[in-house]
Amino acid sequence: MRLGHLLYGLQCVACGSEDRLWADYEWNLIECRECGERTPLTPEISEFREAE
Ligand SMILES: [Zn+2]
């Protein structure tokens, strides 16, 4: 089981860092490794994950 999955090509809305967002599918949220900002996992990002 993977606890985190790096989301390439996504930008943090808080600090603007790219490729620093981790999707936590257990908690259904995304966390920024750069600034620690957490946002809920959205359907758009779920689609992004499947497209990868
Ligand atoms: Zn950030």
mmCIF file of the protein (N, C-alpha, C, O) and its ligand, coordinates in Angstrom:
data_MODEL
# 
_entry.id   MODEL 
# 
loop_
_entity.id 
_entity.type 
_entity.pdbx_number_of_molecules 
1 polymer     1 
2 non-polymer 1 
# 
_entity_poly.entity_id                      1 
_entity_poly.type                           'polypeptide(L)' 
_entity_poly.nstd_linkage                   no 
_entity_poly.nstd_monomer                   no 
_entity_poly.pdbx_seq_one_letter_code       MRLGHLLYGLQCVACGSEDRLWADYEWNLIECRECGERTPLTPEISEFREAE 
_entity_poly.pdbx_seq_one_letter_code_can   MRLGHLLYGLQCVACGSEDRLWADYEWNLIECRECGERTPLTPEISEFREAE 
_entity_poly.pdbx_strand_id                 A 
# 
loop_
_entity_poly_seq.entity_id 
_entity_poly_seq.num 
_entity_poly_seq.mon_id 
_entity_poly_seq.hetero 
1 1  MET n 
1 2  ARG n 
1 3  LEU n 
1 4  GLY n 
1 5  HIS n 
1 6  LEU n 
1 7  LEU n 
1 8  TYR n 
1 9  GLY n 
1 10 LEU n 
1 11 GLN n 
1 12 CYS n 
1 13 VAL n 
1 14 ALA n 
1 15 CYS n 
1 16 GLY n 
1 17 SER n 
1 18 GLU n 
1 19 ASP n 
1 20 ARG n 
1 21 LEU n 
1 22 TRP n 
1 23 ALA n 
1 24 ASP n 
1 25 TYR n 
1 26 GLU n 
1 27 TRP n 
1 28 ASN n 
1 29 LEU n 
1 30 ILE n 
1 31 GLU n 
1 32 CYS n 
1 33 ARG n 
1 34 GLU n 
1 35 CYS n 
1 36 GLY n 
1 37 GLU n 
1 38 ARG n 
1 39 THR n 
1 40 PRO n 
1 41 LEU n 
1 42 THR n 
1 43 PRO n 
1 44 GLU n 
1 45 ILE n 
1 46 SER n 
1 47 GLU n 
1 48 PHE n 
1 49 ARG n 
1 50 GLU n 
1 51 ALA n 
1 52 GLU n 
# 
loop_
_struct_asym.id 
_struct_asym.entity_id 
A 1 
B 2 
# 
loop_
_chem_comp.id 
_chem_comp.type 
_chem_comp.mon_nstd_flag 
ALA 'L-peptide linking' y 
ARG 'L-peptide linking' y 
ASN 'L-peptide linking' y 
ASP 'L-peptide linking' y 
CYS 'L-peptide linking' y 
GLN 'L-peptide linking' y 
GLU 'L-peptide linking' y 
GLY 'peptide linking'   y 
HIS 'L-peptide linking' y 
ILE 'L-peptide linking' y 
LEU 'L-peptide linking' y 
MET 'L-peptide linking' y 
PHE 'L-peptide linking' y 
PRO 'L-peptide linking' y 
SER 'L-peptide linking' y 
THR 'L-peptide linking' y 
TRP 'L-peptide linking' y 
TYR 'L-peptide linking' y 
VAL 'L-peptide linking' y 
ZN  non-polymer         . 
# 
_pdbx_entity_nonpoly.entity_id   2 
_pdbx_entity_nonpoly.name        ? 
_pdbx_entity_nonpoly.comp_id     ZN 
# 
_pdbx_nonpoly_scheme.asym_id         B 
_pdbx_nonpoly_scheme.entity_id       2 
_pdbx_nonpoly_scheme.mon_id          ZN 
_pdbx_nonpoly_scheme.ndb_seq_num     1 
_pdbx_nonpoly_scheme.pdb_seq_num     101 
_pdbx_nonpoly_scheme.auth_seq_num    101 
_pdbx_nonpoly_scheme.pdb_mon_id      ZN 
_pdbx_nonpoly_scheme.auth_mon_id     ZN 
_pdbx_nonpoly_scheme.pdb_strand_id   A 
_pdbx_nonpoly_scheme.pdb_ins_code    . 
# 
loop_
_atom_site.group_PDB 
_atom_site.id 
_atom_site.type_symbol 
_atom_site.label_atom_id 
_atom_site.label_alt_id 
_atom_site.label_comp_id 
_atom_site.label_asym_id 
_atom_site.label_entity_id 
_atom_site.label_seq_id 
_atom_site.pdbx_PDB_ins_code 
_atom_site.Cartn_x 
_atom_site.Cartn_y 
_atom_site.Cartn_z 
_atom_site.occupancy 
_atom_site.B_iso_or_equiv 
_atom_site.pdbx_formal_charge 
_atom_site.auth_seq_id 
_atom_site.auth_comp_id 
_atom_site.auth_asym_id 
_atom_site.auth_atom_id 
_atom_site.pdbx_PDB_model_num 
ATOM   1   N  N  . MET A 1 1  ? 0.846   -1.198 0.000   1.00 0.00 ? 1   MET A N  1 
ATOM   2   C  CA . MET A 1 1  ? 0.000   0.000  0.000   1.00 0.00 ? 1   MET A CA 1 
ATOM   3   C  C  . MET A 1 1  ? 0.880   1.246  0.000   1.00 0.00 ? 1   MET A C  1 
ATOM   4   O  O  . MET A 1 1  ? 1.806   1.378  0.800   1.00 0.00 ? 1   MET A O  1 
ATOM   5   N  N  . ARG A 1 2  ? 0.569   2.138  -0.903  1.00 0.00 ? 2   ARG A N  1 
ATOM   6   C  CA . ARG A 1 2  ? 1.314   3.387  -0.960  1.00 0.00 ? 2   ARG A CA 1 
ATOM   7   C  C  . ARG A 1 2  ? 0.583   4.471  -0.179  1.00 0.00 ? 2   ARG A C  1 
ATOM   8   O  O  . ARG A 1 2  ? -0.607  4.706  -0.389  1.00 0.00 ? 2   ARG A O  1 
ATOM   9   N  N  . LEU A 1 3  ? 1.296   5.119  0.710   1.00 0.00 ? 3   LEU A N  1 
ATOM   10  C  CA . LEU A 1 3  ? 0.685   6.190  1.487   1.00 0.00 ? 3   LEU A CA 1 
ATOM   11  C  C  . LEU A 1 3  ? 0.726   7.516  0.749   1.00 0.00 ? 3   LEU A C  1 
ATOM   12  O  O  . LEU A 1 3  ? -0.127  8.378  0.958   1.00 0.00 ? 3   LEU A O  1 
ATOM   13  N  N  . GLY A 1 4  ? 1.709   7.674  -0.104  1.00 0.00 ? 4   GLY A N  1 
ATOM   14  C  CA . GLY A 1 4  ? 1.825   8.930  -0.816  1.00 0.00 ? 4   GLY A CA 1 
ATOM   15  C  C  . GLY A 1 4  ? 2.181   8.705  -2.261  1.00 0.00 ? 4   GLY A C  1 
ATOM   16  O  O  . GLY A 1 4  ? 2.875   7.747  -2.600  1.00 0.00 ? 4   GLY A O  1 
ATOM   17  N  N  . HIS A 1 5  ? 1.709   9.585  -3.106  1.00 0.00 ? 5   HIS A N  1 
ATOM   18  C  CA . HIS A 1 5  ? 1.990   9.488  -4.520  1.00 0.00 ? 5   HIS A CA 1 
ATOM   19  C  C  . HIS A 1 5  ? 2.316   10.870 -5.048  1.00 0.00 ? 5   HIS A C  1 
ATOM   20  O  O  . HIS A 1 5  ? 1.502   11.788 -4.951  1.00 0.00 ? 5   HIS A O  1 
ATOM   21  N  N  . LEU A 1 6  ? 3.495   11.016 -5.601  1.00 0.00 ? 6   LEU A N  1 
ATOM   22  C  CA . LEU A 1 6  ? 3.921   12.320 -6.098  1.00 0.00 ? 6   LEU A CA 1 
ATOM   23  C  C  . LEU A 1 6  ? 3.161   12.681 -7.363  1.00 0.00 ? 6   LEU A C  1 
ATOM   24  O  O  . LEU A 1 6  ? 3.085   11.892 -8.305  1.00 0.00 ? 6   LEU A O  1 
ATOM   25  N  N  . LEU A 1 7  ? 2.597   13.889 -7.371  1.00 0.00 ? 7   LEU A N  1 
ATOM   26  C  CA . LEU A 1 7  ? 1.817   14.340 -8.510  1.00 0.00 ? 7   LEU A CA 1 
ATOM   27  C  C  . LEU A 1 7  ? 2.663   15.279 -9.361  1.00 0.00 ? 7   LEU A C  1 
ATOM   28  O  O  . LEU A 1 7  ? 2.840   16.453 -9.038  1.00 0.00 ? 7   LEU A O  1 
ATOM   29  N  N  . TYR A 1 8  ? 3.179   14.733 -10.453 1.00 0.00 ? 8   TYR A N  1 
ATOM   30  C  CA . TYR A 1 8  ? 3.990   15.549 -11.345 1.00 0.00 ? 8   TYR A CA 1 
ATOM   31  C  C  . TYR A 1 8  ? 3.120   16.512 -12.137 1.00 0.00 ? 8   TYR A C  1 
ATOM   32  O  O  . TYR A 1 8  ? 2.007   16.180 -12.543 1.00 0.00 ? 8   TYR A O  1 
ATOM   33  N  N  . GLY A 1 9  ? 3.650   17.715 -12.349 1.00 0.00 ? 9   GLY A N  1 
ATOM   34  C  CA . GLY A 1 9  ? 2.964   18.671 -13.205 1.00 0.00 ? 9   GLY A CA 1 
ATOM   35  C  C  . GLY A 1 9  ? 1.909   19.485 -12.491 1.00 0.00 ? 9   GLY A C  1 
ATOM   36  O  O  . GLY A 1 9  ? 1.260   20.333 -13.103 1.00 0.00 ? 9   GLY A O  1 
ATOM   37  N  N  . LEU A 1 10 ? 1.727   19.239 -11.201 1.00 0.00 ? 10  LEU A N  1 
ATOM   38  C  CA . LEU A 1 10 ? 0.761   20.026 -10.459 1.00 0.00 ? 10  LEU A CA 1 
ATOM   39  C  C  . LEU A 1 10 ? 1.484   21.081 -9.623  1.00 0.00 ? 10  LEU A C  1 
ATOM   40  O  O  . LEU A 1 10 ? 2.592   20.865 -9.132  1.00 0.00 ? 10  LEU A O  1 
ATOM   41  N  N  . GLN A 1 11 ? 0.826   22.217 -9.480  1.00 0.00 ? 11  GLN A N  1 
ATOM   42  C  CA . GLN A 1 11 ? 1.424   23.341 -8.777  1.00 0.00 ? 11  GLN A CA 1 
ATOM   43  C  C  . GLN A 1 11 ? 0.677   23.601 -7.479  1.00 0.00 ? 11  GLN A C  1 
ATOM   44  O  O  . GLN A 1 11 ? -0.553  23.567 -7.439  1.00 0.00 ? 11  GLN A O  1 
ATOM   45  N  N  . CYS A 1 12 ? 1.429   23.859 -6.425  1.00 0.00 ? 12  CYS A N  1 
ATOM   46  C  CA . CYS A 1 12 ? 0.826   24.177 -5.140  1.00 0.00 ? 12  CYS A CA 1 
ATOM   47  C  C  . CYS A 1 12 ? 0.165   25.545 -5.207  1.00 0.00 ? 12  CYS A C  1 
ATOM   48  O  O  . CYS A 1 12 ? 0.764   26.511 -5.679  1.00 0.00 ? 12  CYS A O  1 
ATOM   49  N  N  . VAL A 1 13 ? -1.079  25.622 -4.728  1.00 0.00 ? 13  VAL A N  1 
ATOM   50  C  CA . VAL A 1 13 ? -1.803  26.887 -4.776  1.00 0.00 ? 13  VAL A CA 1 
ATOM   51  C  C  . VAL A 1 13 ? -1.278  27.857 -3.728  1.00 0.00 ? 13  VAL A C  1 
ATOM   52  O  O  . VAL A 1 13 ? -1.475  29.066 -3.849  1.00 0.00 ? 13  VAL A O  1 
ATOM   53  N  N  . ALA A 1 14 ? -0.617  27.344 -2.711  1.00 0.00 ? 14  ALA A N  1 
ATOM   54  C  CA . ALA A 1 14 ? -0.163  28.198 -1.613  1.00 0.00 ? 14  ALA A CA 1 
ATOM   55  C  C  . ALA A 1 14 ? 1.208   28.804 -1.891  1.00 0.00 ? 14  ALA A C  1 
ATOM   56  O  O  . ALA A 1 14 ? 1.384   30.012 -1.729  1.00 0.00 ? 14  ALA A O  1 
ATOM   57  N  N  . CYS A 1 15 ? 2.185   27.993 -2.306  1.00 0.00 ? 15  CYS A N  1 
ATOM   58  C  CA . CYS A 1 15 ? 3.543   28.496 -2.471  1.00 0.00 ? 15  CYS A CA 1 
ATOM   59  C  C  . CYS A 1 15 ? 4.007   28.484 -3.923  1.00 0.00 ? 15  CYS A C  1 
ATOM   60  O  O  . CYS A 1 15 ? 5.055   29.045 -4.243  1.00 0.00 ? 15  CYS A O  1 
ATOM   61  N  N  . GLY A 1 16 ? 3.232   27.844 -4.808  1.00 0.00 ? 16  GLY A N  1 
ATOM   62  C  CA . GLY A 1 16 ? 3.554   27.880 -6.231  1.00 0.00 ? 16  GLY A CA 1 
ATOM   63  C  C  . GLY A 1 16 ? 4.595   26.867 -6.663  1.00 0.00 ? 16  GLY A C  1 
ATOM   64  O  O  . GLY A 1 16 ? 5.022   26.881 -7.817  1.00 0.00 ? 16  GLY A O  1 
ATOM   65  N  N  . SER A 1 17 ? 5.013   25.991 -5.768  1.00 0.00 ? 17  SER A N  1 
ATOM   66  C  CA . SER A 1 17 ? 6.013   24.994 -6.127  1.00 0.00 ? 17  SER A CA 1 
ATOM   67  C  C  . SER A 1 17 ? 5.412   23.898 -6.994  1.00 0.00 ? 17  SER A C  1 
ATOM   68  O  O  . SER A 1 17 ? 4.285   23.458 -6.769  1.00 0.00 ? 17  SER A O  1 
ATOM   69  N  N  . GLU A 1 18 ? 6.176   23.467 -7.984  1.00 0.00 ? 18  GLU A N  1 
ATOM   70  C  CA . GLU A 1 18 ? 5.709   22.383 -8.849  1.00 0.00 ? 18  GLU A CA 1 
ATOM   71  C  C  . GLU A 1 18 ? 6.363   21.068 -8.448  1.00 0.00 ? 18  GLU A C  1 
ATOM   72  O  O  . GLU A 1 18 ? 7.472   21.041 -7.914  1.00 0.00 ? 18  GLU A O  1 
ATOM   73  N  N  . ASP A 1 19 ? 5.651   19.980 -8.717  1.00 0.00 ? 19  ASP A N  1 
ATOM   74  C  CA . ASP A 1 19 ? 6.152   18.637 -8.447  1.00 0.00 ? 19  ASP A CA 1 
ATOM   75  C  C  . ASP A 1 19 ? 6.495   18.429 -6.979  1.00 0.00 ? 19  ASP A C  1 
ATOM   76  O  O  . ASP A 1 19 ? 7.398   17.661 -6.646  1.00 0.00 ? 19  ASP A O  1 
ATOM   77  N  N  . ARG A 1 20 ? 5.772   19.115 -6.107  1.00 0.00 ? 20  ARG A N  1 
ATOM   78  C  CA . ARG A 1 20 ? 6.006   18.975 -4.670  1.00 0.00 ? 20  ARG A CA 1 
ATOM   79  C  C  . ARG A 1 20 ? 4.747   18.473 -3.949  1.00 0.00 ? 20  ARG A C  1 
ATOM   80  O  O  . ARG A 1 20 ? 4.703   18.402 -2.720  1.00 0.00 ? 20  ARG A O  1 
ATOM   81  N  N  . LEU A 1 21 ? 3.733   18.131 -4.739  1.00 0.00 ? 21  LEU A N  1 
ATOM   82  C  CA . LEU A 1 21 ? 2.463   17.735 -4.137  1.00 0.00 ? 21  LEU A CA 1 
ATOM   83  C  C  . LEU A 1 21 ? 2.364   16.217 -4.046  1.00 0.00 ? 21  LEU A C  1 
ATOM   84  O  O  . LEU A 1 21 ? 2.636   15.492 -5.003  1.00 0.00 ? 21  LEU A O  1 
ATOM   85  N  N  . TRP A 1 22 ? 1.967   15.764 -2.862  1.00 0.00 ? 22  TRP A N  1 
ATOM   86  C  CA . TRP A 1 22 ? 1.778   14.342 -2.635  1.00 0.00 ? 22  TRP A CA 1 
ATOM   87  C  C  . TRP A 1 22 ? 0.307   14.060 -2.373  1.00 0.00 ? 22  TRP A C  1 
ATOM   88  O  O  . TRP A 1 22 ? -0.331  14.727 -1.558  1.00 0.00 ? 22  TRP A O  1 
ATOM   89  N  N  . ALA A 1 23 ? -0.211  13.083 -3.061  1.00 0.00 ? 23  ALA A N  1 
ATOM   90  C  CA . ALA A 1 23 ? -1.591  12.686 -2.846  1.00 0.00 ? 23  ALA A CA 1 
ATOM   91  C  C  . ALA A 1 23 ? -1.636  11.570 -1.805  1.00 0.00 ? 23  ALA A C  1 
ATOM   92  O  O  . ALA A 1 23 ? -0.998  10.529 -1.960  1.00 0.00 ? 23  ALA A O  1 
ATOM   93  N  N  . ASP A 1 24 ? -2.393  11.806 -0.756  1.00 0.00 ? 24  ASP A N  1 
ATOM   94  C  CA . ASP A 1 24 ? -2.596  10.788 0.259   1.00 0.00 ? 24  ASP A CA 1 
ATOM   95  C  C  . ASP A 1 24 ? -3.988  10.219 0.072   1.00 0.00 ? 24  ASP A C  1 
ATOM   96  O  O  . ASP A 1 24 ? -4.980  10.818 0.489   1.00 0.00 ? 24  ASP A O  1 
ATOM   97  N  N  . TYR A 1 25 ? -4.051  9.053  -0.562  1.00 0.00 ? 25  TYR A N  1 
ATOM   98  C  CA . TYR A 1 25 ? -5.355  8.493  -0.917  1.00 0.00 ? 25  TYR A CA 1 
ATOM   99  C  C  . TYR A 1 25 ? -6.073  7.886  0.284   1.00 0.00 ? 25  TYR A C  1 
ATOM   100 O  O  . TYR A 1 25 ? -7.281  7.650  0.244   1.00 0.00 ? 25  TYR A O  1 
ATOM   101 N  N  . GLU A 1 26 ? -5.326  7.642  1.337   1.00 0.00 ? 26  GLU A N  1 
ATOM   102 C  CA . GLU A 1 26 ? -5.957  7.114  2.543   1.00 0.00 ? 26  GLU A CA 1 
ATOM   103 C  C  . GLU A 1 26 ? -6.777  8.193  3.240   1.00 0.00 ? 26  GLU A C  1 
ATOM   104 O  O  . GLU A 1 26 ? -7.867  7.939  3.751   1.00 0.00 ? 26  GLU A O  1 
ATOM   105 N  N  . TRP A 1 27 ? -6.216  9.419  3.248   1.00 0.00 ? 27  TRP A N  1 
ATOM   106 C  CA . TRP A 1 27 ? -6.901  10.538 3.905   1.00 0.00 ? 27  TRP A CA 1 
ATOM   107 C  C  . TRP A 1 27 ? -7.624  11.408 2.899   1.00 0.00 ? 27  TRP A C  1 
ATOM   108 O  O  . TRP A 1 27 ? -8.309  12.361 3.269   1.00 0.00 ? 27  TRP A O  1 
ATOM   109 N  N  . ASN A 1 28 ? -7.470  11.078 1.622   1.00 0.00 ? 28  ASN A N  1 
ATOM   110 C  CA . ASN A 1 28 ? -8.157  11.819 0.566   1.00 0.00 ? 28  ASN A CA 1 
ATOM   111 C  C  . ASN A 1 28 ? -7.770  13.300 0.559   1.00 0.00 ? 28  ASN A C  1 
ATOM   112 O  O  . ASN A 1 28 ? -8.621  14.185 0.470   1.00 0.00 ? 28  ASN A O  1 
ATOM   113 N  N  . LEU A 1 29 ? -6.478  13.535 0.655   1.00 0.00 ? 29  LEU A N  1 
ATOM   114 C  CA . LEU A 1 29 ? -6.011  14.913 0.584   1.00 0.00 ? 29  LEU A CA 1 
ATOM   115 C  C  . LEU A 1 29 ? -4.648  14.986 -0.099  1.00 0.00 ? 29  LEU A C  1 
ATOM   116 O  O  . LEU A 1 29 ? -3.984  13.974 -0.322  1.00 0.00 ? 29  LEU A O  1 
ATOM   117 N  N  . ILE A 1 30 ? -4.259  16.205 -0.419  1.00 0.00 ? 30  ILE A N  1 
ATOM   118 C  CA . ILE A 1 30 ? -2.973  16.449 -1.043  1.00 0.00 ? 30  ILE A CA 1 
ATOM   119 C  C  . ILE A 1 30 ? -2.149  17.319 -0.120  1.00 0.00 ? 30  ILE A C  1 
ATOM   120 O  O  . ILE A 1 30 ? -2.641  18.297 0.443   1.00 0.00 ? 30  ILE A O  1 
ATOM   121 N  N  . GLU A 1 31 ? -0.895  16.952 0.026   1.00 0.00 ? 31  GLU A N  1 
ATOM   122 C  CA . GLU A 1 31 ? -0.031  17.746 0.877   1.00 0.00 ? 31  GLU A CA 1 
ATOM   123 C  C  . GLU A 1 31 ? 1.175   18.236 0.093   1.00 0.00 ? 31  GLU A C  1 
ATOM   124 O  O  . GLU A 1 31 ? 1.768   17.499 -0.696  1.00 0.00 ? 31  GLU A O  1 
ATOM   125 N  N  . CYS A 1 32 ? 1.523   19.490 0.324   1.00 0.00 ? 32  CYS A N  1 
ATOM   126 C  CA . CYS A 1 32 ? 2.687   20.076 -0.320  1.00 0.00 ? 32  CYS A CA 1 
ATOM   127 C  C  . CYS A 1 32 ? 3.917   19.824 0.530   1.00 0.00 ? 32  CYS A C  1 
ATOM   128 O  O  . CYS A 1 32 ? 3.946   20.144 1.718   1.00 0.00 ? 32  CYS A O  1 
ATOM   129 N  N  . ARG A 1 33 ? 4.935   19.242 -0.096  1.00 0.00 ? 33  ARG A N  1 
ATOM   130 C  CA . ARG A 1 33 ? 6.165   18.960 0.627   1.00 0.00 ? 33  ARG A CA 1 
ATOM   131 C  C  . ARG A 1 33 ? 6.980   20.218 0.878   1.00 0.00 ? 33  ARG A C  1 
ATOM   132 O  O  . ARG A 1 33 ? 7.904   20.230 1.692   1.00 0.00 ? 33  ARG A O  1 
ATOM   133 N  N  . GLU A 1 34 ? 6.622   21.264 0.169   1.00 0.00 ? 34  GLU A N  1 
ATOM   134 C  CA . GLU A 1 34 ? 7.387   22.496 0.265   1.00 0.00 ? 34  GLU A CA 1 
ATOM   135 C  C  . GLU A 1 34 ? 6.907   23.360 1.436   1.00 0.00 ? 34  GLU A C  1 
ATOM   136 O  O  . GLU A 1 34 ? 7.711   23.814 2.249   1.00 0.00 ? 34  GLU A O  1 
ATOM   137 N  N  . CYS A 1 35 ? 5.598   23.580 1.515   1.00 0.00 ? 35  CYS A N  1 
ATOM   138 C  CA . CYS A 1 35 ? 5.076   24.496 2.531   1.00 0.00 ? 35  CYS A CA 1 
ATOM   139 C  C  . CYS A 1 35 ? 4.127   23.812 3.507   1.00 0.00 ? 35  CYS A C  1 
ATOM   140 O  O  . CYS A 1 35 ? 3.729   24.410 4.507   1.00 0.00 ? 35  CYS A O  1 
ATOM   141 N  N  . GLY A 1 36 ? 3.756   22.544 3.220   1.00 0.00 ? 36  GLY A N  1 
ATOM   142 C  CA . GLY A 1 36 ? 2.906   21.819 4.149   1.00 0.00 ? 36  GLY A CA 1 
ATOM   143 C  C  . GLY A 1 36 ? 1.427   22.065 3.959   1.00 0.00 ? 36  GLY A C  1 
ATOM   144 O  O  . GLY A 1 36 ? 0.606   21.567 4.730   1.00 0.00 ? 36  GLY A O  1 
ATOM   145 N  N  . GLU A 1 37 ? 1.078   22.834 2.932   1.00 0.00 ? 37  GLU A N  1 
ATOM   146 C  CA . GLU A 1 37 ? -0.325  23.121 2.651   1.00 0.00 ? 37  GLU A CA 1 
ATOM   147 C  C  . GLU A 1 37 ? -1.072  21.829 2.309   1.00 0.00 ? 37  GLU A C  1 
ATOM   148 O  O  . GLU A 1 37 ? -0.581  20.993 1.551   1.00 0.00 ? 37  GLU A O  1 
ATOM   149 N  N  . ARG A 1 38 ? -2.259  21.686 2.879   1.00 0.00 ? 38  ARG A N  1 
ATOM   150 C  CA . ARG A 1 38 ? -3.070  20.503 2.595   1.00 0.00 ? 38  ARG A CA 1 
ATOM   151 C  C  . ARG A 1 38 ? -4.378  20.902 1.948   1.00 0.00 ? 38  ARG A C  1 
ATOM   152 O  O  . ARG A 1 38 ? -5.042  21.837 2.394   1.00 0.00 ? 38  ARG A O  1 
ATOM   153 N  N  . THR A 1 39 ? -4.746  20.193 0.896   1.00 0.00 ? 39  THR A N  1 
ATOM   154 C  CA . THR A 1 39 ? -6.004  20.455 0.213   1.00 0.00 ? 39  THR A CA 1 
ATOM   155 C  C  . THR A 1 39 ? -6.694  19.123 -0.041  1.00 0.00 ? 39  THR A C  1 
ATOM   156 O  O  . THR A 1 39 ? -6.027  18.107 -0.238  1.00 0.00 ? 39  THR A O  1 
ATOM   157 N  N  . PRO A 1 40 ? -8.026  19.117 -0.039  1.00 0.00 ? 40  PRO A N  1 
ATOM   158 C  CA . PRO A 1 40 ? -8.772  17.885 -0.305  1.00 0.00 ? 40  PRO A CA 1 
ATOM   159 C  C  . PRO A 1 40 ? -8.536  17.396 -1.726  1.00 0.00 ? 40  PRO A C  1 
ATOM   160 O  O  . PRO A 1 40 ? -8.341  18.188 -2.647  1.00 0.00 ? 40  PRO A O  1 
ATOM   161 N  N  . LEU A 1 41 ? -8.555  16.101 -1.884  1.00 0.00 ? 41  LEU A N  1 
ATOM   162 C  CA . LEU A 1 41 ? -8.410  15.492 -3.198  1.00 0.00 ? 41  LEU A CA 1 
ATOM   163 C  C  . LEU A 1 41 ? -9.689  15.725 -4.012  1.00 0.00 ? 41  LEU A C  1 
ATOM   164 O  O  . LEU A 1 41 ? -10.787 15.369 -3.585  1.00 0.00 ? 41  LEU A O  1 
ATOM   165 N  N  . THR A 1 42 ? -9.523  16.323 -5.180  1.00 0.00 ? 42  THR A N  1 
ATOM   166 C  CA . THR A 1 42 ? -10.686 16.653 -6.004  1.00 0.00 ? 42  THR A CA 1 
ATOM   167 C  C  . THR A 1 42 ? -10.844 15.643 -7.136  1.00 0.00 ? 42  THR A C  1 
ATOM   168 O  O  . THR A 1 42 ? -9.885  14.953 -7.481  1.00 0.00 ? 42  THR A O  1 
ATOM   169 N  N  . PRO A 1 43 ? -12.044 15.546 -7.722  1.00 0.00 ? 43  PRO A N  1 
ATOM   170 C  CA . PRO A 1 43 ? -12.261 14.641 -8.850  1.00 0.00 ? 43  PRO A CA 1 
ATOM   171 C  C  . PRO A 1 43 ? -11.309 14.908 -9.996  1.00 0.00 ? 43  PRO A C  1 
ATOM   172 O  O  . PRO A 1 43 ? -10.872 13.976 -10.670 1.00 0.00 ? 43  PRO A O  1 
ATOM   173 N  N  . GLU A 1 44 ? -10.978 16.186 -10.228 1.00 0.00 ? 44  GLU A N  1 
ATOM   174 C  CA . GLU A 1 44 ? -10.061 16.514 -11.320 1.00 0.00 ? 44  GLU A CA 1 
ATOM   175 C  C  . GLU A 1 44 ? -8.708  15.853 -11.112 1.00 0.00 ? 44  GLU A C  1 
ATOM   176 O  O  . GLU A 1 44 ? -8.103  15.333 -12.050 1.00 0.00 ? 44  GLU A O  1 
ATOM   177 N  N  . ILE A 1 45 ? -8.251  15.881 -9.888  1.00 0.00 ? 45  ILE A N  1 
ATOM   178 C  CA . ILE A 1 45 ? -6.940  15.319 -9.594  1.00 0.00 ? 45  ILE A CA 1 
ATOM   179 C  C  . ILE A 1 45 ? -6.999  13.798 -9.634  1.00 0.00 ? 45  ILE A C  1 
ATOM   180 O  O  . ILE A 1 45 ? -6.013  13.153 -9.987  1.00 0.00 ? 45  ILE A O  1 
ATOM   181 N  N  . SER A 1 46 ? -8.127  13.225 -9.280  1.00 0.00 ? 46  SER A N  1 
ATOM   182 C  CA . SER A 1 46 ? -8.281  11.782 -9.393  1.00 0.00 ? 46  SER A CA 1 
ATOM   183 C  C  . SER A 1 46 ? -8.182  11.346 -10.846 1.00 0.00 ? 46  SER A C  1 
ATOM   184 O  O  . SER A 1 46 ? -7.607  10.303 -11.154 1.00 0.00 ? 46  SER A O  1 
ATOM   185 N  N  . GLU A 1 47 ? -8.753  12.163 -11.745 1.00 0.00 ? 47  GLU A N  1 
ATOM   186 C  CA . GLU A 1 47 ? -8.652  11.874 -13.166 1.00 0.00 ? 47  GLU A CA 1 
ATOM   187 C  C  . GLU A 1 47 ? -7.212  12.009 -13.637 1.00 0.00 ? 47  GLU A C  1 
ATOM   188 O  O  . GLU A 1 47 ? -6.724  11.223 -14.449 1.00 0.00 ? 47  GLU A O  1 
ATOM   189 N  N  . PHE A 1 48 ? -6.549  13.025 -13.104 1.00 0.00 ? 48  PHE A N  1 
ATOM   190 C  CA . PHE A 1 48 ? -5.145  13.244 -13.441 1.00 0.00 ? 48  PHE A CA 1 
ATOM   191 C  C  . PHE A 1 48 ? -4.318  12.026 -13.045 1.00 0.00 ? 48  PHE A C  1 
ATOM   192 O  O  . PHE A 1 48 ? -3.412  11.614 -13.769 1.00 0.00 ? 48  PHE A O  1 
ATOM   193 N  N  . ARG A 1 49 ? -4.634  11.471 -11.913 1.00 0.00 ? 49  ARG A N  1 
ATOM   194 C  CA . ARG A 1 49 ? -3.913  10.311 -11.418 1.00 0.00 ? 49  ARG A CA 1 
ATOM   195 C  C  . ARG A 1 49 ? -4.093  9.120  -12.349 1.00 0.00 ? 49  ARG A C  1 
ATOM   196 O  O  . ARG A 1 49 ? -3.138  8.398  -12.636 1.00 0.00 ? 49  ARG A O  1 
ATOM   197 N  N  . GLU A 1 50 ? -5.309  8.918  -12.814 1.00 0.00 ? 50  GLU A N  1 
ATOM   198 C  CA . GLU A 1 50 ? -5.575  7.778  -13.691 1.00 0.00 ? 50  GLU A CA 1 
ATOM   199 C  C  . GLU A 1 50 ? -4.928  7.950  -15.053 1.00 0.00 ? 50  GLU A C  1 
ATOM   200 O  O  . GLU A 1 50 ? -4.560  6.975  -15.708 1.00 0.00 ? 50  GLU A O  1 
ATOM   201 N  N  . ALA A 1 51 ? -4.795  9.208  -15.473 1.00 0.00 ? 51  ALA A N  1 
ATOM   202 C  CA . ALA A 1 51 ? -4.230  9.481  -16.782 1.00 0.00 ? 51  ALA A CA 1 
ATOM   203 C  C  . ALA A 1 51 ? -2.727  9.293  -16.807 1.00 0.00 ? 51  ALA A C  1 
ATOM   204 O  O  . ALA A 1 51 ? -2.122  9.201  -17.875 1.00 0.00 ? 51  ALA A O  1 
ATOM   205 N  N  . GLU A 1 52 ? -2.135  9.236  -15.647 1.00 0.00 ? 52  GLU A N  1 
ATOM   206 C  CA . GLU A 1 52 ? -0.684  9.152  -15.587 1.00 0.00 ? 52  GLU A CA 1 
ATOM   207 C  C  . GLU A 1 52 ? -0.177  7.823  -16.116 1.00 0.00 ? 52  GLU A C  1 
ATOM   208 O  O  . GLU A 1 52 ? 1.031   7.587  -16.137 1.00 0.00 ? 52  GLU A O  1 
HETATM 209 ZN ZN . ZN  B 2 .  ? 3.168   24.600 -1.163  1.00 0.00 2 101 ZN  A ZN 1 
# 
